[in-house]
Amino acid sequence: MTTDIGQTRYSRQILFAPIGEEGQAKLLRSRVAIVGMGALGTALANHMVRSGIGYVRLIDRDFVEASNLQRQMLYDEQDAKEHMPKAIAASRKLKAVNGAVEIEPHIADLNWQNAEQLLTGVDLILDGSDNFQVRYLINDVSIKHGIPWIYGGAVSSRGMTYTIIPGETPCLRCLFPDAPAPGSAETCDTAGVIGPIIHVVAAYQAAEALKWLVGAKDRLDPRLRHFELWHNHHHAMDVGEKIAADCPACQKKIFSYLDPQEKRGTEVSMCGRETVQITLPSSSFSLDLIAERLKQAGTVTRNPFMLRADLGEYRFAVFPDGRILVQGTTEIPLAKSLVAKYIGL
């Protein structure tokens, strides 16, 4: 806060009395993790970095595609052309916005094996994800480690947001004990989405984040908010009394998403994407070797973070951490057979 550029950069935010000099100093010391760098995640990251949050961790498993550009505000056509991993593309844009913020990108699939490593060591977790399995992982880490998190979701013209403070508010599993069955919930890839709902939800999440980080706990919204922009609906549900006495997470401290009974977790169909993710031991192959194998079957392109292979009806995106996205199918057995056929693992 002593440099001219720092004083100028945050001057309008400092003029806002509930933040002021003291609040800005707290923001500069704050640490935030953002899960998912899609539409919500990019809007949230933009707010956090421009607000002067000292450290921002970006977590995303995917790469930029042309269909993202309508609503995912940190990406451009070149990112899509180069199939740039979202965490990397977002990090580069954000560093150009505010070089004083420490931005740590992770190209990773958040799962039971890495969730505690990726989501701890921060003051707040922001949800920019697109599925409930990931949100229940966030919820388990939040309760286990006492880290608040802010839920957000948007699809079509509808959105929701809710702030969860461990030990004080109902947690996600108090309100939604079970995740929706695969394929039963709408996604942006099945129902579409308009950009404005993203920014409404992200704005509420970001405002709640600033309140928490500057210590304005009494101004946090205790309600579950729902927005529907196309038909002009907005309501807030009081859920403060909804703490479930038998909640396995916040009451019984059973963290079943962090310690699942079935621990394979190596294949998952990405709902609405016609994509299956296969995870192999990263020590079992190199991108150079895989590139040579795939060149015999199709066209291979690479950037420093991944390679892509166009195999006609199907496409592969291969990451150094062992993840292979098989695009063109939702069938896990078929995806596994394609990986075995073309990569031989």
C-alpha positions in Angstrom: 0.0 0.0 0.0 3.0 2.4 0.1 3.7 2.6 -3.6 1.9 5.1 -5.8 0.6 2.5 -8.2 -0.8 0.5 -5.2 -2.4 3.5 -3.8 -3.9 4.5 -7.1 -5.0 1.0 -8.1 -7.2 0.4 -5.1 -8.1 4.1 -4.4 -11.8 3.7 -5.3 -12.1 0.6 -3.3 -10.5 2.2 -0.3 -12.9 5.1 -0.5 -15.7 2.6 0.1 -16.0 3.0 3.8 -16.7 -0.6 4.8 -13.3 -1.6 3.3 -11.1 1.5 3.7 -7.3 1.3 4.3 -7.6 -1.4 6.9 -9.8 -3.6 4.9 -7.6 -3.2 1.8 -4.6 -4.3 3.9 -6.5 -7.4 4.9 -7.3 -8.2 1.3 -3.6 -7.9 0.3 -2.8 -10.5 3.0 -5.6 -12.9 2.0 -5.4 -16.2 0.2 -8.2 -17.6 -2.0 -8.6 -20.8 -4.0 -11.0 -20.9 -6.9 -12.3 -24.3 -8.1 -13.1 -24.4 -11.8 -12.0 -21.7 -14.3 -15.1 -21.8 -16.5 -17.7 -19.0 -16.6 -18.1 -18.5 -12.9 -14.5 -19.1 -12.1 -13.1 -16.6 -14.6 -15.5 -13.9 -13.3 -14.6 -14.7 -9.7 -10.9 -14.7 -10.4 -11.2 -11.4 -12.2 -12.9 -9.8 -9.2 -10.4 -11.3 -6.7 -7.3 -10.2 -8.6 -8.6 -6.7 -9.4 -9.6 -6.3 -5.7 -6.0 -7.0 -4.6 -6.4 -10.4 -3.0 -2.7 -11.3 -2.2 -2.7 -14.9 -3.4 -5.1 -16.6 -5.8 -5.0 -20.3 -6.6 -6.7 -21.4 -9.8 -7.7 -25.1 -10.2 -9.1 -26.5 -13.5 -8.8 -29.7 -15.5 -9.9 -28.5 -18.9 -8.7 -26.5 -21.9 -10.2 -23.6 -23.8 -12.6 -24.3 -26.6 -14.5 -22.0 -29.0 -17.8 -22.7 -27.2 -16.3 -21.2 -24.0 -15.8 -17.7 -25.4 -19.4 -16.6 -25.2 -19.3 -16.4 -21.4 -15.8 -17.3 -20.0 -14.5 -13.8 -19.8 -10.7 -14.3 -19.5 -10.2 -16.3 -22.7 -9.9 -15.3 -26.4 -9.8 -16.9 -29.8 -6.1 -17.6 -29.7 -6.5 -19.5 -26.4 -9.1 -21.7 -28.1 -7.0 -22.1 -31.2 -4.1 -23.3 -29.1 -6.3 -25.4 -26.8 -4.6 -23.7 -23.9 -5.4 -25.2 -20.4 -7.8 -22.8 -18.7 -5.7 -22.4 -15.6 -2.7 -21.3 -17.6 -4.7 -19.0 -19.9 -6.5 -17.4 -17.0 -3.3 -17.0 -15.0 -1.6 -15.1 -17.9 -4.5 -12.7 -18.4 -4.7 -12.1 -14.7 -1.0 -11.4 -14.2 -1.3 -8.8 -16.9 -4.1 -7.2 -14.9 -2.4 -7.1 -11.6 1.2 -8.2 -11.4 1.4 -7.7 -7.6 -1.0 -10.7 -6.9 0.6 -14.1 -6.6 -1.4 -16.4 -8.9 -0.8 -20.1 -8.8 -2.4 -22.1 -11.6 -3.0 -25.9 -11.3 -4.0 -28.0 -14.3 -5.7 -30.7 -12.2 -8.8 -32.7 -11.8 -10.0 -32.1 -8.2 -10.6 -35.5 -6.6 -10.5 -37.3 -3.3 -6.7 -37.9 -3.7 -5.7 -34.2 -4.2 -8.5 -32.1 -2.7 -7.0 -31.5 0.7 -3.7 -30.5 -0.9 -5.2 -28.1 -3.3 -7.9 -26.6 -1.1 -6.0 -25.9 2.2 -3.6 -23.1 3.1 -6.2 -20.5 2.1 -8.7 -18.3 3.9 -11.6 -19.0 1.5 -12.7 -21.3 -1.2 -14.8 -20.1 -4.1 -16.9 -22.5 -6.1 -16.7 -22.0 -9.9 -17.3 -25.7 -10.6 -20.0 -27.3 -12.7 -20.8 -30.5 -10.9 -22.0 -31.6 -7.4 -19.3 -34.3 -6.9 -16.7 -31.6 -6.8 -18.8 -29.4 -4.6 -19.2 -32.2 -2.0 -15.4 -32.6 -2.1 -15.1 -28.9 -1.4 -17.7 -29.2 1.4 -15.8 -32.0 3.1 -12.5 -30.1 3.0 -14.2 -27.0 4.2 -15.7 -28.8 7.3 -12.6 -30.8 8.0 -10.2 -27.9 7.9 -12.5 -25.1 9.0 -12.3 -23.1 5.8 -15.4 -21.2 4.6 -16.6 -21.6 1.0 -19.1 -19.9 -1.3 -21.2 -22.1 -3.4 -22.3 -20.9 -6.8 -24.0 -22.4 -9.8 -25.6 -21.2 -13.1 -27.3 -22.8 -16.0 -29.7 -21.5 -18.6 -30.9 -18.2 -17.1 -30.9 -19.5 -13.5 -28.4 -19.3 -10.8 -27.9 -19.9 -7.1 -25.3 -18.9 -4.4 -24.8 -19.6 -0.7 -22.1 -18.9 1.8 -21.0 -21.7 4.1 -19.2 -21.1 7.3 -18.1 -24.3 9.1 -19.6 -24.7 12.5 -22.0 -21.8 12.0 -24.2 -22.3 9.0 -25.8 -25.4 7.4 -23.3 -27.1 5.1 -24.0 -28.2 1.6 -25.0 -31.7 2.7 -27.5 -30.3 5.2 -29.3 -28.7 2.4 -28.7 -31.3 -0.4 -27.9 -34.6 1.3 -27.3 -36.4 -1.9 -25.9 -35.5 -5.3 -28.2 -35.5 -8.3 -28.1 -38.7 -10.3 -25.7 -38.5 -13.2 -27.5 -37.0 -16.2 -30.5 -35.9 -14.1 -29.5 -32.3 -13.7 -29.2 -29.7 -16.5 -25.8 -28.5 -17.6 -24.6 -25.6 -19.7 -23.9 -28.2 -22.4 -27.4 -29.6 -22.4 -29.6 -26.6 -21.5 -27.3 -23.7 -22.6 -26.5 -20.6 -20.6 -26.6 -16.8 -21.0 -23.7 -14.7 -19.9 -25.6 -12.3 -17.7 -26.6 -15.0 -15.2 -23.0 -15.8 -14.7 -22.1 -12.3 -13.7 -25.1 -12.0 -11.3 -24.1 -15.1 -9.4 -20.3 -14.3 -9.5 -21.0 -10.8 -8.3 -22.9 -12.1 -5.2 -20.1 -14.6 -4.6 -17.4 -12.0 -4.9 -19.2 -9.5 -2.7 -19.6 -12.2 0.0 -15.9 -13.0 -0.4 -14.8 -9.4 0.2 -17.1 -9.2 3.3 -15.5 -12.3 4.8 -11.9 -11.3 4.0 -12.2 -7.8 5.4 -13.8 -9.1 8.6 -17.4 -7.9 7.9 -18.9 -11.1 9.1 -22.1 -9.4 10.3 -22.8 -8.4 6.7 -22.7 -11.9 5.2 -25.9 -13.1 3.7 -27.2 -16.2 5.5 -29.7 -17.0 2.8 -29.7 -19.4 -0.2 -30.2 -17.0 -3.1 -31.9 -18.0 -6.4 -32.0 -15.9 -9.6 -33.9 -16.4 -12.8 -33.2 -13.6 -15.2 -35.3 -14.4 -18.2 -38.6 -14.3 -16.3 -37.4 -11.7 -13.7 -37.5 -13.9 -10.6 -35.3 -13.5 -7.6 -35.8 -14.9 -4.1 -33.8 -15.7 -1.0 -34.5 -18.6 1.2 -33.7 -18.5 4.9 -31.8 -21.7 5.7 -30.2 -20.7 8.9 -32.2 -23.3 10.9 -31.6 -26.1 8.4 -28.5 -27.7 10.1 -29.3 -31.4 9.9 -28.7 -33.2 13.2 -27.7 -36.3 11.2 -25.6 -34.6 8.6 -22.7 -36.9 7.9 -20.3 -34.0 7.1 -20.7 -31.1 9.6 -22.3 -33.1 12.5 -20.8 -36.6 12.3 -17.5 -35.6 10.7 -17.7 -38.4 8.2 -16.0 -37.2 5.1 -17.1 -39.8 2.6 -16.2 -37.8 -0.5 -12.6 -37.5 0.8 -12.5 -41.2 1.8 -14.8 -43.0 -0.7 -15.4 -46.7 -0.3 -14.8 -47.2 -4.0 -11.4 -45.5 -4.6 -10.8 -46.2 -8.3 -11.7 -42.8 -9.5 -9.8 -43.4 -12.8 -12.7 -43.0 -15.3 -15.5 -40.5 -15.3 -18.0 -39.4 -17.9 -18.2 -35.6 -18.1 -21.9 -34.9 -18.2 -23.1 -33.0 -21.3 -19.6 -33.0 -22.9 -19.5 -36.2 -24.9 -16.2 -36.7 -23.1 -14.8 -39.4 -20.8 -11.8 -38.8 -18.6 -9.4 -41.7 -18.2 -6.6 -41.3 -15.6 -3.5 -43.4 -15.9 -0.4 -43.4 -13.7 1.6 -40.4 -14.8 4.9 -42.4 -14.4 3.8 -44.9 -17.0 4.2 -42.8 -20.1 5.6 -39.6 -21.6 3.9 -37.2 -23.9 6.7 -37.7 -26.4 6.0 -41.4 -26.6 2.2 -41.0 -26.8 2.6 -38.4 -29.5 4.6 -40.8 -31.6 2.0 -43.5 -31.2 -1.0 -41.2 -32.0 0.7 -39.8 -35.1 0.3 -43.2 -36.7 -3.5 -42.9 -36.3 -4.3 -39.2 -36.8 -3.2 -35.6 -36.5 -1.4 -34.5 -33.4 -0.9 -31.0 -32.1 1.0 -29.9 -29.0 1.5 -27.0 -26.7 3.7 -26.9 -23.6 0.9 -28.2 -21.4 -0.9 -31.0 -23.3 -1.3 -32.7 -26.6 -4.3 -33.3 -28.8 -5.0 -36.0 -31.4 -7.7 -35.9 -34.0 -8.6 -39.5 -34.7 -11.6 -38.8 -36.9 -14.7 -39.7 -35.0 -12.9 -39.4 -31.7 -10.3 -36.9 -30.2 -7.8 -37.3 -27.4 -6.5 -34.5 -25.1 -3.6 -35.8 -23.1 -2.1 -34.1 -20.0 1.2 -34.8 -18.3 -0.5 -35.8 -15.0 -1.9 -38.9 -16.7 -5.3 -37.6 -17.7 -6.7 -38.4 -21.1 -9.9 -36.8 -22.3 -11.6 -39.0 -24.9 -14.0 -36.8 -26.8 -16.8 -38.1 -28.9 -18.4 -40.6 -26.5 -20.0 -40.8 -23.1 -19.4 -44.6 -22.8 -16.6 -45.4 -20.4 -15.9 -49.0 -21.7 -15.6 -47.6 -25.3 -13.3 -44.8 -24.1 -11.1 -47.3 -22.2 -10.9 -49.5 -25.3 -9.9 -46.5 -27.5 -7.1 -45.6 -25.1 -5.9 -49.2 -25.1 -6.1 -49.3 -28.9 -4.3 -46.1 -29.7 -2.0 -45.7 -26.7 -1.5 -49.3 -25.7 -1.7 -48.9 -22.0 
